[in-house]
Each structure stands twice: as C-alpha cells, then as structure tokens.
Amino acid sequence: MSKEKKKILITGASRGIGKSLALKSKENGYVVVGTSTSKRGVQELENEGILGLELNLNDDRSIKEFNNFLIKDHSDIEILINNAGITRDNIVLRMSDEEWTEVLNVHLNGTFKISKTILKFMLKKKWGRIINLTSASASIGNRGQANYAAAKAGVEAFSRSLAKEVGSRGITVNSVAPGYIETDMTEQINDEMREEILKQIPLSRFGKPEEVSDLIEFLITDEASYITGQTIHINGGLYM
C-alpha cells in the first residue's frame, strides 16, 4: 500500500511529539488530520497545511461529535496515533477526584473511544496501524503522577489486548513509551530537578520530539508489519 494514499489521524498534534510527527508525516507524503483542544492549536495546524480539528478528550460531547464527523468525512483513515495527553500532578493524598478522572479520561478512556471508531474503518480495509503514546512512568512510577502512570499503564494493557483481537485482520497495535523529551511539559522542570533527572539517564540528555516521531514513522510502515502488541521504550536508558 502506497503511503501517499494513506490518511493518518494524530491527536494532540499542535505541539511536542504530536506536532513533530504531524510535520514529518506530511513531509513523507501522508494525508494528515491533527487535533487540538484549542482553536489556536487548530489554526497552527492549518498554517502548516494540515487539517486541524478541535477535540477535547475530557468531554464526552466533543468526542461524540468528533467521531460522528470522522464517520461522515474521514472513513478512509488507516493510521491512528493516540498522542493527546495532559498532566494533573499531585501526591495521592492531595489529589482530587477531578485530577484523577481528567487524566484517566484523556489518556485511557479517550484512547478507547477514538480507537473504537477508527477500528471500524481499518477492519473494512483489512489493514491498519494504531500507535498509542504511553510513558516510562507506566513502568517505573513517578512521585506525584499516580494518575498519569496508572493511565499510561492502562493504555499499554489495552494495546496488548487489542493487538490480539485485531491482528488477524492485518491491524497492528503498539505502544511507544518516551522518557523525558524536550516538550512543553519538560520545560516546566526547574534546573535542580533537571540535573537530578539527567543523573538517572545513561545518555545524559533529554530526548528530542523528532527522535520519537522517527520511531513512530517506522512502526506505521509495511516494514513493521510483524511488530504488534509491543511497548517500545525510547528514554535514553532511563528504564531498561
């Protein structure tokens, strides 16, 4: 199948890893649909020649409207990258129900709801690629991120289960688990904490969004057709 004819949906495509992947995919000849929670993010995608759509994975109405739009106008999507994410960091004893639920909604429930719709398109074509962005936190834990780590661990388990359900139809499902990557989220880390983190990373640096998007670009190709149900870590050796 020629990649020039493939359409890819990337959630959370207006910044960080999602933006890097959206730009690379467009450059490589894919038809790219990207989502953002804000009108500004949508406009930024449009400025890059990418179809931008608003989507709030913490809002059931937004998800329902989005899925209905996909069914109507974009049933030719063959590749799905569940990348959108948020953090609501707090230690468990201080974490509110809202902080817990928002993170689970966006990362785990959102991945389920979008994947379920796109899978119907893939099953008809008997071909598809689903990549779910998780995190090293799912494997090693992280203070103040019980909600985030739990959600990402759930996504990994969901991915393995789904891979078993749809593999016979030519659909692969994998997780990519980045460590510390230079994005908006890591920019908020203060210098002292950054130095402590770097001591734990054998390569002594944070990763680049482009390094993650390069890995994803390979996983969505025909050359990666025998890889499914895997969690692939990209973290500079933080977790081995």
C-alpha positions in Angstrom: 0.0 0.0 0.0 1.4 3.3 -1.0 1.8 5.8 1.8 0.8 8.6 -0.5 -2.7 7.3 -0.3 -2.8 6.8 3.4 -4.5 9.1 5.8 -3.2 9.4 9.4 -5.0 10.8 12.4 -2.8 12.3 15.2 -4.5 13.5 18.4 -2.7 16.3 20.2 -0.9 17.3 17.0 -0.4 21.0 17.7 2.7 20.7 20.0 5.5 18.5 21.2 5.8 15.0 19.8 2.4 15.2 18.1 3.5 18.3 16.1 6.8 16.8 15.2 5.1 13.7 13.9 2.4 15.6 12.0 5.0 17.7 10.2 7.2 14.6 9.4 4.1 12.6 8.2 3.1 15.5 5.9 6.6 15.7 4.6 6.7 12.0 3.9 3.5 12.1 1.8 0.7 11.1 4.2 -2.6 12.9 4.4 -2.6 14.3 7.9 -5.5 15.1 10.2 -4.5 16.5 13.5 -6.4 17.5 16.6 -6.0 20.2 19.3 -8.1 21.2 22.3 -7.9 24.9 21.2 -8.9 27.0 18.2 -5.4 28.4 18.3 -3.9 25.0 18.0 -6.2 24.1 15.1 -5.1 27.3 13.3 -1.5 26.5 13.8 -2.0 23.1 12.2 -3.9 24.7 9.3 -1.0 27.2 8.8 1.2 24.1 8.3 -1.1 22.7 5.6 -2.6 20.1 8.0 -6.3 19.6 8.5 -6.9 20.7 12.1 -9.9 19.7 14.2 -10.9 20.5 17.7 -11.1 17.6 20.2 -11.4 17.6 23.9 -10.9 14.0 25.2 -12.2 15.0 28.6 -15.6 15.9 27.1 -18.0 13.2 26.0 -19.9 15.5 23.8 -16.7 16.6 22.0 -15.7 13.0 21.4 -19.1 12.0 20.1 -19.3 15.0 17.7 -15.7 14.2 16.6 -16.4 10.5 16.0 -19.5 11.3 14.0 -17.5 13.7 11.8 -14.9 11.0 11.2 -17.6 8.5 10.2 -19.1 11.0 7.8 -16.0 12.6 6.2 -12.9 10.6 7.1 -13.7 6.9 7.0 -10.5 6.4 4.9 -8.2 6.9 7.9 -5.8 4.0 8.1 -3.4 5.1 10.8 -4.2 6.3 14.2 -1.7 7.9 16.7 -3.3 8.4 20.1 -0.9 11.1 21.4 -3.0 13.7 23.1 -2.3 14.0 26.8 -2.4 16.1 29.9 -0.9 16.1 33.4 -2.5 17.0 36.7 0.3 16.2 39.1 -0.2 15.9 42.8 0.6 13.4 45.5 -2.1 10.8 46.1 -3.2 12.2 49.5 -3.8 15.6 47.9 -5.0 14.5 44.6 -8.6 15.5 43.9 -11.1 13.2 42.2 -11.2 15.6 39.3 -7.4 15.5 38.9 -7.6 11.7 38.8 -10.5 11.5 36.5 -9.4 14.1 34.0 -6.1 12.3 33.4 -7.8 8.9 33.1 -10.4 10.3 30.7 -7.9 11.9 28.3 -5.3 9.1 28.2 -7.2 5.9 28.7 -10.9 6.5 28.1 -10.1 8.8 25.1 -7.8 6.2 23.6 -10.5 3.6 23.8 -13.3 5.8 22.3 -11.3 7.1 19.4 -9.7 3.7 18.6 -13.1 2.0 18.6 -14.3 4.3 15.8 -11.2 4.2 13.7 -11.0 0.4 14.0 -14.3 0.1 12.1 -12.6 1.8 9.1 -9.5 -0.5 9.4 -11.5 -3.7 9.6 -13.1 -2.9 6.3 -9.7 -2.4 4.7 -8.1 -5.3 6.5 -5.1 -3.1 7.2 -4.3 -0.5 9.9 -1.8 0.8 12.3 -2.5 2.1 15.8 0.2 3.6 17.9 -0.6 4.6 21.5 1.8 7.1 23.3 2.5 5.9 26.8 5.4 6.8 29.1 8.3 5.4 31.0 6.2 6.4 34.1 4.0 3.4 33.4 6.9 1.0 34.1 8.8 2.8 36.8 6.2 5.1 38.5 6.8 8.7 39.3 6.1 10.7 42.5 3.1 13.0 42.1 2.0 11.2 39.0 -0.1 8.2 40.2 -2.9 9.3 37.9 -0.7 9.7 34.8 1.3 6.4 35.5 -1.9 4.5 36.1 -3.5 5.8 32.9 -0.4 5.0 30.8 -0.1 1.5 32.2 -3.8 1.0 31.3 -3.1 2.2 27.8 -0.3 -0.4 27.4 -2.5 -3.2 28.7 -5.3 -2.0 26.4 -2.9 -2.0 23.4 -1.7 -5.6 24.1 -5.3 -6.9 24.4 -6.4 -5.0 21.3 -3.5 -6.3 19.3 -4.7 -9.9 20.0 -8.2 -9.0 18.9 -7.4 -7.4 15.5 -4.1 -8.9 14.4 -5.8 -11.5 12.1 -7.2 -8.5 10.1 -3.9 -7.0 9.3 -4.0 -4.4 12.0 -1.1 -3.8 14.3 -1.3 -2.1 17.7 1.8 -0.9 19.6 2.7 1.5 22.4 5.6 3.9 22.3 6.8 4.9 25.8 9.0 8.0 25.8 11.1 9.1 28.8 12.0 12.7 29.3 11.5 14.5 25.9 12.1 18.2 25.3 8.5 19.4 25.2 6.3 22.0 26.9 5.8 19.6 29.8 9.6 19.2 30.5 10.3 22.9 30.1 8.5 23.4 33.4 11.1 21.3 35.2 13.4 23.5 37.3 17.2 23.4 36.9 17.8 21.5 40.1 15.3 18.8 39.3 16.6 18.6 35.7 20.1 17.9 37.0 18.8 15.1 39.2 16.9 13.5 36.3 19.9 13.7 34.0 22.0 11.7 36.5 19.5 8.8 36.0 19.7 8.8 32.2 22.8 7.0 30.8 22.8 9.2 27.7 22.8 12.3 30.0 20.3 14.2 28.0 16.6 14.6 27.3 15.3 13.2 24.0 14.1 15.2 21.1 10.5 15.0 19.7 11.9 14.2 16.3 13.6 11.0 17.8 10.2 9.8 18.9 8.4 10.7 15.7 11.1 8.8 13.7 10.4 5.7 15.7 6.6 6.1 15.1 7.2 6.7 11.4 8.9 3.3 11.2 6.1 1.5 13.1 3.4 2.6 10.8 5.1 1.3 7.7 4.7 -2.0 5.9 8.3 -2.8 7.0 7.0 -3.0 10.6 4.1 -5.3 9.8 5.3 -8.1 12.1 5.5 -5.9 15.2 2.4 -5.8 17.3 1.4 -5.9 20.9 4.7 -4.3 22.0 5.6 -1.4 24.2 8.7 0.2 22.7 10.7 2.4 25.1 12.6 5.4 24.0 14.2 7.0 27.0 18.0 7.3 26.8 18.3 4.3 29.1 16.2 5.7 32.0 14.3 2.4 32.0 15.8 -0.8 30.7 
